[in-house]
Amino acid sequence: MYNDAEKQQIQKIIEQKQMRDFLKFYTNLIERCFNDCINDFTSKALTSKEETCIGRCTDKFLKHNERVGQRFGELNQQLMQQQQQAQQSQPQQSSGRWF
Amino acid sequence: MSFYPFGGGSSGGGSSQQQAVNAQNVAMAENELEMITDTFYRIVDSCYKKCIPPKYIEGELNKGESVCIDRCVAKYFEVNTKVGEALQKRGQQAGVGGAVTGFGA
């Protein structure tokens, strides 16, 4: 579908996007855990409770992100297969496989 | 600094690229990439809000949360499909001058 030159360009775009997205992910995670864990402003330093919360929050969100990624990949693949099958069943070719 | 007589050499990769890059193809691929990754981030966000209470008693996902996430992602995909179908139907009903452009057959 894409020639080699286009594939190369697309690959570069993907790499740049991955880097930008990772930075967004990082800053997003920081804000999320801050909002969820930090509510005590009686001092500048983090309380030990807050520190523990931050650790758990980071772990939890990373695991959540990973799990969503797995399910997303599976479902996306399923969807693409369905779409391919739908496309193949459209033209009434002699090589159509019906089962 | 290209010595190719065809004009416009590629800067990366040492292979002799004599193929033309169809900018529209690349733009389409880029759009699709944007859409898929944007959908992914929305799912992560929405399902976190819906499934994970901000209590943080531990760093692991418990069974309930895990199951919730699986179902949440599956439902989001369903919604995605349904909305797409509904939009397509509206588009066909409205004809060429529909409010939403681009969602063709």
N, CA and C atoms of all chains as a GROMACS GRO file, in nm:
protein
  612
    1MET      N    1   0.082  -0.118   0.000
    1MET     CA    2   0.000   0.000   0.000
    1MET      C    3   0.087   0.125   0.000
    2TYR      N    4   0.193   0.124   0.076
    2TYR     CA    5   0.287   0.236   0.074
    2TYR      C    6   0.418   0.189   0.014
    3ASN      N    7   0.481   0.276  -0.066
    3ASN     CA    8   0.611   0.237  -0.120
    3ASN      C    9   0.718   0.259  -0.013
    4ASP      N   10   0.841   0.219  -0.044
    4ASP     CA   11   0.947   0.224   0.057
    4ASP      C   12   0.973   0.364   0.107
    5ALA      N   13   0.973   0.461   0.016
    5ALA     CA   14   1.000   0.598   0.056
    5ALA      C   15   0.893   0.648   0.154
    6GLU      N   16   0.769   0.614   0.122
    6GLU     CA   17   0.661   0.656   0.210
    6GLU      C   18   0.672   0.585   0.345
    7LYS      N   19   0.706   0.457   0.341
    7LYS     CA   20   0.719   0.382   0.467
    7LYS      C   21   0.824   0.444   0.556
    8GLN      N   22   0.932   0.489   0.493
    8GLN     CA   23   1.040   0.550   0.571
    8GLN      C   24   0.992   0.678   0.639
    9GLN      N   25   0.919   0.759   0.560
    9GLN     CA   26   0.869   0.884   0.614
    9GLN      C   27   0.770   0.858   0.727
   10ILE      N   28   0.684   0.759   0.704
   10ILE     CA   29   0.584   0.726   0.805
   10ILE      C   30   0.652   0.676   0.932
   11GLN      N   31   0.756   0.596   0.915
   11GLN     CA   32   0.828   0.545   1.031
   11GLN      C   33   0.885   0.659   1.113
   12LYS      N   34   0.939   0.761   1.044
   12LYS     CA   35   0.996   0.875   1.114
   12LYS      C   36   0.887   0.948   1.193
   13ILE      N   37   0.773   0.964   1.128
   13ILE     CA   38   0.661   1.030   1.195
   13ILE      C   39   0.621   0.954   1.320
   14ILE      N   40   0.617   0.821   1.308
   14ILE     CA   41   0.580   0.738   1.422
   14ILE      C   42   0.678   0.757   1.537
   15GLU      N   43   0.809   0.758   1.504
   15GLU     CA   44   0.909   0.772   1.609
   15GLU      C   45   0.897   0.905   1.680
   16GLN      N   46   0.879   1.012   1.601
   16GLN     CA   47   0.866   1.144   1.664
   16GLN      C   48   0.742   1.150   1.752
   17LYS      N   49   0.635   1.092   1.703
   17LYS     CA   50   0.511   1.093   1.780
   17LYS      C   51   0.527   1.015   1.908
   18GLN      N   52   0.597   0.901   1.900
   18GLN     CA   53   0.618   0.820   2.020
   18GLN      C   54   0.692   0.899   2.126
   19MET      N   55   0.790   0.977   2.085
   19MET     CA   56   0.866   1.054   2.182
   19MET      C   57   0.779   1.162   2.245
   20ARG      N   58   0.703   1.233   2.158
   20ARG     CA   59   0.615   1.338   2.212
   20ARG      C   60   0.513   1.278   2.307
   21ASP      N   61   0.458   1.164   2.267
   21ASP     CA   62   0.354   1.101   2.348
   21ASP      C   63   0.409   1.053   2.480
   22PHE      N   64   0.532   1.004   2.481
   22PHE     CA   65   0.590   0.960   2.607
   22PHE      C   66   0.603   1.076   2.703
   23LEU      N   67   0.649   1.191   2.654
   23LEU     CA   68   0.662   1.308   2.740
   23LEU      C   69   0.526   1.350   2.796
   24LYS      N   70   0.424   1.345   2.708
   24LYS     CA   71   0.289   1.380   2.755
   24LYS      C   72   0.242   1.283   2.862
   25PHE      N   73   0.272   1.154   2.839
   25PHE     CA   74   0.234   1.050   2.934
   25PHE      C   75   0.297   1.078   3.070
   26TYR      N   76   0.425   1.113   3.067
   26TYR     CA   77   0.500   1.138   3.188
   26TYR      C   78   0.441   1.254   3.267
   27THR      N   79   0.421   1.367   3.200
   27THR     CA   80   0.369   1.483   3.271
   27THR      C   81   0.225   1.460   3.316
   28ASN      N   82   0.149   1.387   3.236
   28ASN     CA   83   0.012   1.355   3.273
   28ASN      C   84   0.007   1.270   3.400
   29LEU      N   85   0.098   1.172   3.406
   29LEU     CA   86   0.102   1.084   3.524
   29LEU      C   87   0.136   1.162   3.650
   30ILE      N   88   0.231   1.253   3.637
   30ILE     CA   89   0.271   1.334   3.752
   30ILE      C   90   0.151   1.414   3.804
   31GLU      N   91   0.080   1.478   3.712
   31GLU     CA   92  -0.034   1.558   3.754
   31GLU      C   93  -0.141   1.471   3.818
   32ARG      N   94  -0.165   1.355   3.759
   32ARG     CA   95  -0.269   1.266   3.811
   32ARG      C   96  -0.239   1.227   3.954
   33CYS      N   97  -0.114   1.181   3.977
   33CYS     CA   98  -0.080   1.135   4.112
   33CYS      C   99  -0.075   1.251   4.211
   34PHE      N  100  -0.036   1.368   4.162
   34PHE     CA  101  -0.039   1.484   4.250
   34PHE      C  102  -0.183   1.512   4.293
   35ASN      N  103  -0.272   1.517   4.195
   35ASN     CA  104  -0.412   1.549   4.227
   35ASN      C  105  -0.475   1.446   4.320
   36ASP      N  106  -0.441   1.319   4.298
   36ASP     CA  107  -0.505   1.214   4.377
   36ASP      C  108  -0.444   1.201   4.516
   37CYS      N  109  -0.317   1.233   4.533
   37CYS     CA  110  -0.249   1.199   4.658
   37CYS      C  111  -0.217   1.317   4.749
   38ILE      N  112  -0.201   1.434   4.691
   38ILE     CA  113  -0.147   1.544   4.771
   38ILE      C  114  -0.257   1.640   4.815
   39ASN      N  115  -0.286   1.637   4.946
   39ASN     CA  116  -0.388   1.728   4.996
   39ASN      C  117  -0.347   1.796   5.126
   40ASP      N  118  -0.226   1.769   5.171
   40ASP     CA  119  -0.182   1.820   5.299
   40ASP      C  120  -0.077   1.929   5.279
   41PHE      N  121  -0.112   2.051   5.304
   41PHE     CA  122  -0.020   2.161   5.281
   41PHE      C  123   0.025   2.227   5.410
   42THR      N  124   0.033   2.148   5.518
   42THR     CA  125   0.084   2.203   5.643
   42THR      C  126   0.236   2.213   5.641
   43SER      N  127   0.299   2.152   5.541
   43SER     CA  128   0.443   2.168   5.525
   43SER      C  129   0.481   2.152   5.379
   44LYS      N  130   0.606   2.195   5.349
   44LYS     CA  131   0.654   2.184   5.211
   44LYS      C  132   0.688   2.041   5.176
   45ALA      N  133   0.737   1.965   5.275
   45ALA     CA  134   0.785   1.830   5.247
   45ALA      C  135   0.668   1.735   5.233
   46LEU      N  136   0.688   1.629   5.155
   46LEU     CA  137   0.586   1.526   5.141
   46LEU      C  138   0.579   1.446   5.270
   47THR      N  139   0.458   1.417   5.316
   47THR     CA  140   0.445   1.327   5.430
   47THR      C  141   0.472   1.185   5.381
   48SER      N  142   0.500   1.094   5.476
   48SER     CA  143   0.532   0.957   5.434
   48SER      C  144   0.407   0.893   5.372
   49LYS      N  145   0.290   0.934   5.422
   49LYS     CA  146   0.165   0.883   5.365
   49LYS      C  147   0.156   0.924   5.218
   50GLU      N  148   0.188   1.050   5.192
   50GLU     CA  149   0.180   1.099   5.055
   50GLU      C  150   0.282   1.028   4.966
   51GLU      N  151   0.402   1.007   5.022
   51GLU     CA  152   0.504   0.938   4.943
   51GLU      C  153   0.459   0.798   4.905
   52THR      N  154   0.404   0.725   5.000
   52THR     CA  155   0.354   0.591   4.971
   52THR      C  156   0.246   0.596   4.865
   53CYS      N  157   0.157   0.693   4.880
   53CYS     CA  158   0.046   0.707   4.785
   53CYS      C  159   0.099   0.730   4.645
   54ILE      N  160   0.199   0.818   4.633
   54ILE     CA  161   0.257   0.848   4.501
   54ILE      C  162   0.313   0.720   4.438
   55GLY      N  163   0.386   0.642   4.520
   55GLY     CA  164   0.442   0.517   4.469
   55GLY      C  165   0.334   0.424   4.417
   56ARG      N  166   0.230   0.405   4.496
   56ARG     CA  167   0.121   0.317   4.456
   56ARG      C  168   0.047   0.371   4.335
   57CYS      N  169   0.027   0.502   4.333
   57CYS     CA  170  -0.045   0.564   4.222
   57CYS      C  171   0.030   0.539   4.092
   58THR      N  172   0.163   0.561   4.095
   58THR     CA  173   0.244   0.539   3.975
   58THR      C  174   0.233   0.394   3.928
   59ASP      N  175   0.254   0.301   4.026
   59ASP     CA  176   0.244   0.158   3.992
   59ASP      C  177   0.110   0.127   3.929
   60LYS      N  178   0.005   0.171   3.996
   60LYS     CA  179  -0.129   0.138   3.953
   60LYS      C  180  -0.157   0.190   3.812
   61PHE      N  181  -0.121   0.315   3.789
   61PHE     CA  182  -0.152   0.372   3.658
   61PHE      C  183  -0.072   0.303   3.548
   62LEU      N  184   0.054   0.269   3.578
   62LEU     CA  185   0.135   0.199   3.478
   62LEU      C  186   0.073   0.064   3.446
   63LYS      N  187   0.030  -0.009   3.549
   63LYS     CA  188  -0.031  -0.140   3.525
   63LYS      C  189  -0.162  -0.125   3.448
   64HIS      N  190  -0.238  -0.024   3.484
   64HIS     CA  191  -0.364   0.003   3.414
   64HIS      C  192  -0.337   0.031   3.267
   65ASN      N  193  -0.239   0.117   3.242
   65ASN     CA  194  -0.203   0.152   3.105
   65ASN      C  195  -0.164   0.028   3.026
   66GLU      N  196  -0.086  -0.059   3.091
   66GLU     CA  197  -0.041  -0.182   3.026
   66GLU      C  198  -0.159  -0.271   2.992
   67ARG      N  199  -0.250  -0.288   3.087
   67ARG     CA  200  -0.364  -0.377   3.064
   67ARG      C  201  -0.454  -0.324   2.952
   68VAL      N  202  -0.481  -0.194   2.956
   68VAL     CA  203  -0.561  -0.134   2.850
   68VAL      C  204  -0.492  -0.157   2.716
   69GLY      N  205  -0.360  -0.143   2.713
   69GLY     CA  206  -0.285  -0.165   2.590
   69GLY      C  207  -0.305  -0.305   2.536
   70GLN      N  208  -0.303  -0.404   2.625
   70GLN     CA  209  -0.321  -0.544   2.583
   70GLN      C  210  -0.460  -0.563   2.524
   71ARG      N  211  -0.562  -0.522   2.597
   71ARG     CA  212  -0.701  -0.540   2.550
   71ARG      C  213  -0.721  -0.461   2.420
   72PHE      N  214  -0.669  -0.341   2.416
   72PHE     CA  215  -0.683  -0.257   2.298
   72PHE      C  216  -0.625  -0.327   2.176
   73GLY      N  217  -0.503  -0.382   2.192
   73GLY     CA  218  -0.438  -0.451   2.082
   73GLY      C  219  -0.522  -0.568   2.033
   74GLU      N  220  -0.571  -0.649   2.127
   74GLU     CA  221  -0.652  -0.764   2.090
   74GLU      C  222  -0.778  -0.722   2.015
   75LEU      N  223  -0.850  -0.626   2.072
   75LEU     CA  224  -0.976  -0.585   2.011
   75LEU      C  225  -0.953  -0.518   1.877
   76ASN      N  226  -0.848  -0.438   1.868
   76ASN     CA  227  -0.817  -0.371   1.744
   76ASN      C  228  -0.790  -0.471   1.633
   77GLN      N  229  -0.715  -0.576   1.669
   77GLN     CA  230  -0.683  -0.679   1.571
   77GLN      C  231  -0.811  -0.750   1.527
   78GLN      N  232  -0.896  -0.782   1.625
   78GLN     CA  233  -1.024  -0.846   1.594
   78GLN      C  234  -1.103  -0.761   1.496
   79LEU      N  235  -1.109  -0.631   1.526
   79LEU     CA  236  -1.185  -0.538   1.443
   79LEU      C  237  -1.131  -0.535   1.300
   80MET      N  238  -0.999  -0.533   1.288
   80MET     CA  239  -0.939  -0.526   1.155
   80MET      C  240  -0.969  -0.654   1.078
   81GLN      N  241  -0.964  -0.767   1.147
   81GLN     CA  242  -0.996  -0.894   1.080
   81GLN      C  243  -1.140  -0.892   1.030
   82GLN      N  244  -1.231  -0.843   1.116
   82GLN     CA  245  -1.371  -0.835   1.076
   82GLN      C  246  -1.388  -0.747   0.954
   83GLN      N  247  -1.318  -0.633   0.954
   83GLN     CA  248  -1.330  -0.541   0.842
   83GLN      C  249  -1.276  -0.604   0.715
   84GLN      N  250  -1.166  -0.676   0.729
   84GLN     CA  251  -1.108  -0.744   0.613
   84GLN      C  252  -1.206  -0.846   0.556
   85GLN      N  253  -1.268  -0.922   0.647
   85GLN     CA  254  -1.364  -1.022   0.602
   85GLN      C  255  -1.482  -0.956   0.533
   86ALA      N  256  -1.527  -0.846   0.591
   86ALA     CA  257  -1.641  -0.774   0.531
   86ALA      C  258  -1.605  -0.726   0.392
   87GLN      N  259  -1.481  -0.677   0.376
   87GLN     CA  260  -1.438  -0.630   0.244
   87GLN      C  261  -1.431  -0.743   0.145
   88GLN      N  262  -1.382  -0.859   0.194
   88GLN     CA  263  -1.363  -0.971   0.102
   88GLN      C  264  -1.496  -1.027   0.055
   89SER      N  265  -1.598  -1.015   0.139
   89SER     CA  266  -1.726  -1.074   0.101
   89SER      C  267  -1.806  -0.981   0.012
   90GLN      N  268  -1.754  -0.861  -0.014
   90GLN     CA  269  -1.830  -0.766  -0.095
   90GLN      C  270  -1.833  -0.805  -0.244
   91PRO      N  271  -1.717  -0.809  -0.311
   91PRO     CA  272  -1.723  -0.841  -0.455
   91PRO      C  273  -1.752  -0.990  -0.475
   92GLN      N  274  -1.839  -1.020  -0.568
   92GLN     CA  275  -1.880  -1.159  -0.591
   92GLN      C  276  -1.780  -1.225  -0.682
   93GLN      N  277  -1.660  -1.252  -0.626
   93GLN     CA  278  -1.556  -1.312  -0.708
   93GLN      C  279  -1.572  -1.464  -0.712
   94SER      N  280  -1.515  -1.526  -0.808
   94SER     CA  281  -1.525  -1.672  -0.818
   94SER      C  282  -1.439  -1.738  -0.712
   95SER      N  283  -1.339  -1.664  -0.662
   95SER     CA  284  -1.253  -1.723  -0.560
   95SER      C  285  -1.306  -1.697  -0.419
   96GLY      N  286  -1.430  -1.658  -0.406
   96GLY     CA  287  -1.486  -1.631  -0.274
   96GLY      C  288  -1.496  -1.757  -0.191
   97ARG      N  289  -1.455  -1.743  -0.063
   97ARG     CA  290  -1.464  -1.858   0.025
   97ARG      C  291  -1.585  -1.843   0.115
   98TRP      N  292  -1.676  -1.932   0.107
   98TRP     CA  293  -1.795  -1.928   0.191
   98TRP      C  294  -1.800  -2.054   0.276
   99PHE      N  295  -1.810  -2.036   0.405
   99PHE     CA  296  -1.822  -2.154   0.489
   99PHE      C  297  -1.929  -2.138   0.595
  100MET      N  298   2.216   1.857  -0.103
  100MET     CA  299   2.342   1.787  -0.132
  100MET      C  300   2.313   1.657  -0.205
  101SER      N  301   2.217   1.662  -0.289
  101SER     CA  302   2.178   1.540  -0.359
  101SER      C  303   2.234   1.542  -0.500
  102PHE      N  304   2.284   1.427  -0.538
  102PHE     CA  305   2.337   1.419  -0.674
  102PHE      C  306   2.246   1.338  -0.764
  103TYR      N  307   2.130   1.304  -0.710
  103TYR     CA  308   2.037   1.228  -0.793
  103TYR      C  309   1.984   1.318  -0.903
  104PRO      N  310   1.984   1.273  -1.026
  104PRO     CA  311   1.932   1.356  -1.136
  104PRO      C  312   1.781   1.368  -1.134
  105PHE      N  313   1.720   1.292  -1.043
  105PHE     CA  314   1.573   1.297  -1.040
  105PHE      C  315   1.522   1.411  -0.955
  106GLY      N  316   1.615   1.468  -0.876
  106GLY     CA  317   1.571   1.579  -0.792
  106GLY      C  318   1.515   1.528  -0.661
  107GLY      N  319   1.551   1.594  -0.554
  107GLY     CA  320   1.493   1.563  -0.423
  107GLY      C  321   1.538   1.429  -0.368
  108GLY      N  322   1.663   1.421  -0.322
  108GLY     CA  323   1.709   1.296  -0.263
  108GLY      C  324   1.666   1.286  -0.118
  109SER      N  325   1.667   1.164  -0.064
  109SER     CA  326   1.626   1.148   0.075
  109SER      C  327   1.746   1.170   0.164
  110SER      N  328   1.723   1.226   0.280
  110SER     CA  329   1.833   1.258   0.371
  110SER      C  330   1.866   1.139   0.461
  111GLY      N  331   1.771   1.055   0.490
  111GLY     CA  332   1.795   0.944   0.581
  111GLY      C  333   1.810   0.814   0.504
  112GLY      N  334   1.869   0.713   0.560
  112GLY     CA  335   1.882   0.581   0.499
  112GLY      C  336   1.963   0.584   0.373
  113GLY      N  337   2.060   0.501   0.356
  113GLY     CA  338   2.150   0.516   0.241
  113GLY      C  339   2.098   0.460   0.110
  114SER      N  340   1.975   0.404   0.111
  114SER     CA  341   1.930   0.338  -0.012
  114SER      C  342   1.895   0.440  -0.119
  115SER      N  343   1.911   0.401  -0.243
  115SER     CA  344   1.883   0.493  -0.352
  115SER      C  345   1.734   0.503  -0.372
  116GLN      N  346   1.673   0.604  -0.315
  116GLN     CA  347   1.530   0.621  -0.323
  116GLN      C  348   1.494   0.694  -0.450
  117GLN      N  349   1.438   0.621  -0.544
  117GLN     CA  350   1.392   0.691  -0.661
  117GLN      C  351   1.240   0.693  -0.665
  118GLN      N  352   1.178   0.655  -0.554
  118GLN     CA  353   1.033   0.652  -0.551
  118GLN      C  354   0.981   0.786  -0.505
  119ALA      N  355   0.868   0.822  -0.563
  119ALA     CA  356   0.806   0.946  -0.523
  119ALA      C  357   0.725   0.923  -0.397
  120VAL      N  358   0.729   1.018  -0.310
  120VAL     CA  359   0.649   1.010  -0.189
  120VAL      C  360   0.518   1.082  -0.213
  121ASN      N  361   0.411   1.007  -0.210
  121ASN     CA  362   0.281   1.069  -0.224
  121ASN      C  363   0.243   1.132  -0.091
  122ALA      N  364   0.248   1.264  -0.088
  122ALA     CA  365   0.224   1.334   0.038
  122ALA      C  366   0.087   1.302   0.096
  123GLN      N  367  -0.007   1.279   0.007
  123GLN     CA  368  -0.143   1.252   0.056
  123GLN      C  369  -0.148   1.117   0.128
  124ASN      N  370  -0.076   1.018   0.072
  124ASN     CA  371  -0.068   0.888   0.138
  124ASN      C  372  -0.013   0.901   0.278
  125VAL      N  373   0.097   0.976   0.287
  125VAL     CA  374   0.162   0.992   0.418
  125VAL      C  375   0.069   1.065   0.513
  126ALA      N  376   0.002   1.168   0.463
  126ALA     CA  377  -0.089   1.244   0.548
  126ALA      C  378  -0.203   1.156   0.597
  127MET      N  379  -0.252   1.069   0.510
  127MET     CA  380  -0.360   0.978   0.550
  127MET      C  381  -0.313   0.883   0.659
  128ALA      N  382  -0.191   0.830   0.640
  128ALA     CA  383  -0.137   0.740   0.741
  128ALA      C  384  -0.121   0.812   0.874
  129GLU      N  385  -0.074   0.937   0.865
  129GLU     CA  386  -0.054   1.014   0.986
  129GLU      C  387  -0.185   1.039   1.057
  130ASN      N  388  -0.288   1.072   0.979
  130ASN     CA  389  -0.420   1.094   1.039
  130ASN      C  390  -0.471   0.970   1.110
  131GLU      N  391  -0.451   0.855   1.042
  131GLU     CA  392  -0.499   0.731   1.103
  131GLU      C  393  -0.424   0.703   1.232
  132LEU      N  394  -0.293   0.728   1.230
  132LEU     CA  395  -0.213   0.709   1.350
  132LEU      C  396  -0.263   0.798   1.463
  133GLU      N  397  -0.288   0.924   1.432
  133GLU     CA  398  -0.338   1.020   1.532
  133GLU      C  399  -0.469   0.970   1.591
  134MET      N  400  -0.558   0.925   1.503
  134MET     CA  401  -0.690   0.882   1.550
  134MET      C  402  -0.678   0.763   1.644
  135ILE      N  403  -0.596   0.666   1.606
  135ILE     CA  404  -0.585   0.544   1.687
  135ILE      C  405  -0.521   0.575   1.822
  136THR      N  406  -0.412   0.652   1.820
  136THR     CA  407  -0.347   0.680   1.949
  136THR      C  408  -0.435   0.771   2.034
  137ASP      N  409  -0.506   0.865   1.973
  137ASP     CA  410  -0.596   0.950   2.049
  137ASP      C  411  -0.705   0.866   2.115
  138THR      N  412  -0.761   0.771   2.040
  138THR     CA  413  -0.862   0.681   2.096
  138THR      C  414  -0.804   0.604   2.214
  139PHE      N  415  -0.682   0.556   2.198
  139PHE     CA  416  -0.618   0.481   2.306
  139PHE      C  417  -0.608   0.564   2.433
  140TYR      N  418  -0.562   0.689   2.420
  140TYR     CA  419  -0.547   0.771   2.539
  140TYR      C  420  -0.680   0.800   2.604
  141ARG      N  421  -0.783   0.820   2.521
  141ARG     CA  422  -0.914   0.846   2.578
  141ARG      C  423  -0.963   0.726   2.656
  142ILE      N  424  -0.936   0.605   2.602
  142ILE     CA  425  -0.978   0.483   2.672
  142ILE      C  426  -0.906   0.472   2.806
  143VAL      N  427  -0.774   0.495   2.804
  143VAL     CA  428  -0.697   0.488   2.928
  143VAL      C  429  -0.758   0.583   3.032
  144ASP      N  430  -0.783   0.706   2.989
  144ASP     CA  431  -0.838   0.806   3.080
  144ASP      C  432  -0.976   0.769   3.133
  145SER      N  433  -1.066   0.741   3.040
  145SER     CA  434  -1.204   0.712   3.079
  145SER      C  435  -1.212   0.590   3.168
  146CYS      N  436  -1.143   0.483   3.129
  146CYS     CA  437  -1.154   0.359   3.207
  146CYS      C  438  -1.085   0.373   3.342
  147TYR      N  439  -0.985   0.457   3.351
  147TYR     CA  440  -0.924   0.482   3.483
  147TYR      C  441  -1.025   0.550   3.574
  148LYS      N  442  -1.093   0.651   3.517
  148LYS     CA  443  -1.193   0.721   3.597
  148LYS      C  444  -1.303   0.627   3.642
  149LYS      N  445  -1.344   0.538   3.553
  149LYS     CA  446  -1.460   0.455   3.583
  149LYS      C  447  -1.426   0.334   3.669
  150CYS      N  448  -1.302   0.286   3.662
  150CYS     CA  449  -1.272   0.159   3.727
  150CYS      C  450  -1.181   0.169   3.848
  151ILE      N  451  -1.097   0.270   3.854
  151ILE     CA  452  -0.998   0.277   3.960
  151ILE      C  453  -1.029   0.390   4.057
  152PRO      N  454  -1.078   0.357   4.177
  152PRO     CA  455  -1.101   0.462   4.275
  152PRO      C  456  -0.967   0.514   4.325
  153PRO      N  457  -0.953   0.645   4.346
  153PRO     CA  458  -0.824   0.701   4.385
  153PRO      C  459  -0.790   0.678   4.531
  154LYS      N  460  -0.801   0.549   4.574
  154LYS     CA  461  -0.775   0.522   4.715
  154LYS      C  462  -0.630   0.479   4.736
  155TYR      N  463  -0.577   0.401   4.643
  155TYR     CA  464  -0.437   0.358   4.644
  155TYR      C  465  -0.398   0.285   4.771
  156ILE      N  466  -0.474   0.180   4.806
  156ILE     CA  467  -0.437   0.097   4.920
  156ILE      C  468  -0.318   0.011   4.884
  157GLU      N  469  -0.304  -0.016   4.751
  157GLU     CA  470  -0.187  -0.092   4.706
  157GLU      C  471  -0.155  -0.052   4.563
  158GLY      N  472  -0.034  -0.096   4.516
  158GLY     CA  473   0.008  -0.057   4.382
  158GLY      C  474  -0.037  -0.153   4.274
  159GLU      N  475  -0.096  -0.264   4.312
  159GLU     CA  476  -0.138  -0.362   4.212
  159GLU      C  477  -0.284  -0.339   4.177
  160LEU      N  478  -0.323  -0.392   4.061
  160LEU     CA  479  -0.464  -0.392   4.024
  160LEU      C  480  -0.528  -0.513   4.089
  161ASN      N  481  -0.637  -0.495   4.163
  161ASN     CA  482  -0.704  -0.612   4.217
  161ASN      C  483  -0.794  -0.672   4.110
  162LYS      N  484  -0.851  -0.790   4.145
  162LYS     CA  485  -0.928  -0.865   4.045
  162LYS      C  486  -1.044  -0.783   3.990
  163GLY      N  487  -1.114  -0.716   4.081
  163GLY     CA  488  -1.230  -0.636   4.039
  163GLY      C  489  -1.192  -0.529   3.940
  164GLU      N  490  -1.083  -0.458   3.970
  164GLU     CA  491  -1.037  -0.351   3.882
  164GLU      C  492  -0.996  -0.407   3.747
  165SER      N  493  -0.926  -0.522   3.748
  165SER     CA  494  -0.880  -0.581   3.623
  165SER      C  495  -0.998  -0.617   3.534
  166VAL      N  496  -1.097  -0.682   3.594
  166VAL     CA  497  -1.214  -0.722   3.516
  166VAL      C  498  -1.286  -0.600   3.463
  167CYS      N  499  -1.296  -0.497   3.548
  167CYS     CA  500  -1.362  -0.373   3.507
  167CYS      C  501  -1.292  -0.313   3.385
  168ILE      N  502  -1.159  -0.313   3.390
  168ILE     CA  503  -1.083  -0.257   3.277
  168ILE      C  504  -1.111  -0.333   3.148
  169ASP      N  505  -1.109  -0.467   3.157
  169ASP     CA  506  -1.134  -0.548   3.037
  169ASP      C  507  -1.270  -0.513   2.977
  170ARG      N  508  -1.370  -0.508   3.064
  170ARG     CA  509  -1.506  -0.481   3.014
  170ARG      C  510  -1.516  -0.339   2.962
  171CYS      N  511  -1.448  -0.247   3.030
  171CYS     CA  512  -1.455  -0.107   2.991
  171CYS      C  513  -1.399  -0.088   2.850
  172VAL      N  514  -1.284  -0.150   2.823
  172VAL     CA  515  -1.223  -0.136   2.691
  172VAL      C  516  -1.314  -0.196   2.586
  173ALA      N  517  -1.369  -0.315   2.615
  173ALA     CA  518  -1.458  -0.381   2.520
  173ALA      C  519  -1.578  -0.293   2.489
  174LYS      N  520  -1.637  -0.234   2.593
  174LYS     CA  521  -1.755  -0.150   2.573
  174LYS      C  522  -1.720  -0.024   2.494
  175TYR      N  523  -1.604   0.030   2.521
  175TYR     CA  524  -1.564   0.150   2.448
  175TYR      C  525  -1.556   0.121   2.298
  176PHE      N  526  -1.500   0.003   2.265
  176PHE     CA  527  -1.492  -0.036   2.124
  176PHE      C  528  -1.630  -0.048   2.064
  177GLU      N  529  -1.723  -0.108   2.141
  177GLU     CA  530  -1.860  -0.121   2.094
  177GLU      C  531  -1.919   0.015   2.064
  178VAL      N  532  -1.902   0.106   2.159
  178VAL     CA  533  -1.955   0.241   2.142
  178VAL      C  534  -1.895   0.304   2.017
  179ASN      N  535  -1.764   0.285   2.001
  179ASN     CA  536  -1.694   0.338   1.885
  179ASN      C  537  -1.761   0.292   1.756
  180THR      N  538  -1.787   0.161   1.749
  180THR     CA  539  -1.850   0.105   1.629
  180THR      C  540  -1.990   0.161   1.609
  181LYS      N  541  -2.069   0.161   1.719
  181LYS     CA  542  -2.208   0.206   1.707
  181LYS      C  543  -2.217   0.350   1.662
  182VAL      N  544  -2.134   0.435   1.722
  182VAL     CA  545  -2.138   0.576   1.685
  182VAL      C  546  -2.099   0.593   1.540
  183GLY      N  547  -1.996   0.516   1.498
  183GLY     CA  548  -1.954   0.523   1.358
  183GLY      C  549  -2.067   0.487   1.265
  184GLU      N  550  -2.139   0.380   1.298
  184GLU     CA  551  -2.252   0.337   1.216
  184GLU      C  552  -2.361   0.443   1.212
  185ALA      N  553  -2.393   0.497   1.330
  185ALA     CA  554  -2.498   0.597   1.337
  185ALA      C  555  -2.463   0.719   1.252
  186LEU      N  556  -2.339   0.763   1.262
  186LEU     CA  557  -2.295   0.878   1.185
  186LEU      C  558  -2.306   0.850   1.036
  187GLN      N  559  -2.267   0.729   0.999
  187GLN     CA  560  -2.270   0.694   0.858
  187GLN      C  561  -2.412   0.696   0.806
  188LYS      N  562  -2.503   0.642   0.888
  188LYS     CA  563  -2.644   0.640   0.848
  188LYS      C  564  -2.696   0.782   0.831
  189ARG      N  565  -2.665   0.870   0.929
  189ARG     CA  566  -2.709   1.009   0.918
  189ARG      C  567  -2.651   1.072   0.794
  190GLY      N  568  -2.526   1.043   0.767
  190GLY     CA  569  -2.459   1.100   0.651
  190GLY      C  570  -2.530   1.061   0.523
  191GLN      N  571  -2.570   0.933   0.515
  191GLN     CA  572  -2.638   0.887   0.395
  191GLN      C  573  -2.774   0.952   0.382
  192GLN      N  574  -2.844   0.965   0.497
  192GLN     CA  575  -2.977   1.026   0.493
  192GLN      C  576  -2.969   1.170   0.451
  193ALA      N  577  -2.869   1.240   0.507
  193ALA     CA  578  -2.859   1.384   0.476
  193ALA      C  579  -2.814   1.408   0.334
  194GLY      N  580  -2.753   1.308   0.272
  194GLY     CA  581  -2.706   1.326   0.136
  194GLY      C  582  -2.572   1.395   0.132
  195VAL      N  583  -2.535   1.449   0.021
  195VAL     CA  584  -2.403   1.506   0.003
  195VAL      C  585  -2.383   1.627   0.092
  196GLY      N  586  -2.489   1.702   0.115
  196GLY     CA  587  -2.473   1.824   0.192
  196GLY      C  588  -2.485   1.801   0.341
  197GLY      N  589  -2.447   1.684   0.388
  197GLY     CA  590  -2.461   1.652   0.530
  197GLY      C  591  -2.371   1.738   0.616
  198ALA      N  592  -2.404   1.740   0.743
  198ALA     CA  593  -2.330   1.825   0.836
  198ALA      C  594  -2.189   1.773   0.860
  199VAL      N  595  -2.173   1.642   0.853
  199VAL     CA  596  -2.041   1.584   0.878
  199VAL      C  597  -1.980   1.542   0.746
  200THR      N  598  -1.859   1.581   0.722
  200THR     CA  599  -1.798   1.548   0.594
  200THR      C  600  -1.704   1.430   0.608
  201GLY      N  601  -1.678   1.368   0.499
  201GLY     CA  602  -1.566   1.273   0.496
  201GLY      C  603  -1.600   1.130   0.533
  202PHE      N  604  -1.715   1.105   0.595
  202PHE     CA  605  -1.741   0.966   0.632
  202PHE      C  606  -1.809   0.896   0.517
  203GLY      N  607  -1.724   0.848   0.424
  203GLY     CA  608  -1.780   0.787   0.304
  203GLY      C  609  -1.804   0.640   0.322
  204ALA      N  610  -1.844   0.576   0.218
  204ALA     CA  611  -1.876   0.432   0.223
  204ALA      C  612  -1.754   0.354   0.264
   0.00000   0.00000   0.00000
